Amino acid sequence: MTGAYLIAEARKRAGLTQAELAARLGSHQSVVARWETGRSRPDLDTVMRAVRAAGFEMGVSLSPGDDHDLVLIRRELGMQPHERLSRLVGAVRRLDAMAAAARG
C-alpha cells in the first residue's frame, strides 16, 4: 500500500476534491495530484497529516514478517510446468474427495 493510495482513499472517503484537501493542508491542488499519481512520494509524516486533514486517523503497527508465501513461490518456480500441473491436479482431486465425503 502506498502513500498515494492512502491519501487518495482518505480524500475520496471524505468526499473532498484535491483542491479542498490541499486547502486544508495549506497547499495547492497540484501537490495533492502529484502525491496521488505517484509523481511525488510523500514521507510518512506527510501521509499521516493528509489523512488527518481528510478527517481520518492512521495507525501504523509492526508485526512479525512471514515469508511462507515466498518459500512456496520459490518451490513452485523450481519445478517444471508439468510438475506444477500434476501437483495442482492432485490437489483438486483431494479437494473433490473431501467435498464428496462431507456431502455424505
C-alpha positions as CSV (number, residue, x, y, z in Angstrom):
1,M,0.0,0.0,0.0
2,T,1.4,3.3,-1.0
3,G,1.2,6.8,0.4
4,A,-0.5,7.8,-2.8
5,Y,-3.2,5.2,-2.3
6,L,-3.8,6.2,1.4
7,I,-4.1,9.9,0.6
8,A,-6.5,9.4,-2.4
9,E,-8.6,6.9,-0.4
10,A,-8.9,9.2,2.6
11,R,-9.8,12.2,0.3
12,K,-12.4,10.2,-1.6
13,R,-14.0,8.7,1.6
14,A,-14.2,12.3,3.0
15,G,-15.9,13.4,-0.2
16,L,-13.2,16.1,-0.8
17,T,-11.7,17.3,-4.1
18,Q,-8.0,17.5,-4.4
19,A,-8.3,21.3,-4.1
20,E,-10.3,21.0,-0.9
21,L,-7.8,18.7,0.7
22,A,-4.9,20.9,-0.4
23,A,-6.7,23.9,1.1
24,R,-7.0,22.1,4.4
25,L,-3.3,21.4,4.2
26,G,-2.4,24.9,3.3
27,S,-1.0,23.6,0.0
28,H,-2.0,23.5,-3.7
29,Q,-4.2,21.1,-5.7
30,S,-1.2,20.3,-7.9
31,V,0.7,19.0,-4.9
32,V,-2.1,16.6,-3.9
33,A,-2.3,15.5,-7.6
34,R,1.4,14.7,-7.7
35,W,1.1,12.6,-4.5
36,E,-2.0,10.7,-5.8
37,T,-0.5,10.0,-9.2
38,G,2.9,8.9,-7.7
39,R,4.9,11.6,-9.4
40,S,5.9,12.7,-5.9
41,R,6.3,10.4,-2.9
42,P,5.3,11.9,0.4
43,D,7.0,10.8,3.5
44,L,5.1,9.0,6.3
45,D,4.6,12.2,8.3
46,T,3.0,13.9,5.2
47,V,0.8,11.0,4.5
48,M,-0.5,11.0,8.1
49,R,-1.0,14.8,8.0
50,A,-3.0,14.5,4.7
51,V,-5.1,11.6,6.1
52,R,-5.8,13.6,9.2
53,A,-6.8,16.7,7.1
54,A,-9.3,14.5,5.4
55,G,-10.8,13.7,8.8
56,F,-9.3,10.3,9.5
57,E,-6.6,8.9,11.7
58,M,-4.0,6.5,10.5
59,G,-2.3,3.9,12.8
60,V,0.9,2.2,12.0
61,S,2.0,-1.1,13.6
62,L,4.8,-3.5,13.3
63,S,4.2,-7.2,13.1
64,P,6.4,-10.2,12.6
65,G,7.3,-11.0,9.0
66,D,6.0,-14.1,7.3
67,D,8.0,-15.4,4.3
68,H,5.8,-18.5,4.0
69,D,4.4,-17.4,0.6
70,L,7.9,-16.7,-0.7
71,V,9.0,-20.1,0.2
72,L,6.1,-21.7,-1.6
73,I,6.6,-19.5,-4.7
74,R,10.3,-20.4,-4.8
75,R,9.5,-24.1,-4.5
76,E,6.9,-23.8,-7.3
77,L,9.4,-21.9,-9.6
78,G,11.9,-24.7,-9.1
79,M,9.5,-27.2,-10.7
80,Q,8.9,-27.9,-14.4
81,P,5.5,-26.8,-15.7
82,H,4.3,-30.4,-15.9
83,E,5.3,-31.0,-12.3
84,R,3.3,-27.9,-11.2
85,L,0.3,-29.1,-13.2
86,S,0.5,-32.6,-11.7
87,R,0.5,-31.1,-8.2
88,L,-2.4,-28.9,-9.0
89,V,-4.5,-31.8,-10.4
90,G,-3.7,-33.9,-7.3
91,A,-4.8,-31.0,-5.0
92,V,-8.1,-30.6,-6.9
93,R,-8.7,-34.4,-6.7
94,R,-8.1,-34.3,-3.0
95,L,-10.5,-31.3,-2.5
96,D,-13.1,-33.1,-4.6
97,A,-12.8,-36.2,-2.4
98,M,-13.1,-34.1,0.8
99,A,-16.2,-32.3,-0.6
100,A,-17.8,-35.6,-1.6
101,A,-17.1,-37.1,1.9
102,A,-18.6,-34.0,3.6
103,R,-21.8,-34.4,1.5
104,G,-22.2,-37.9,2.8
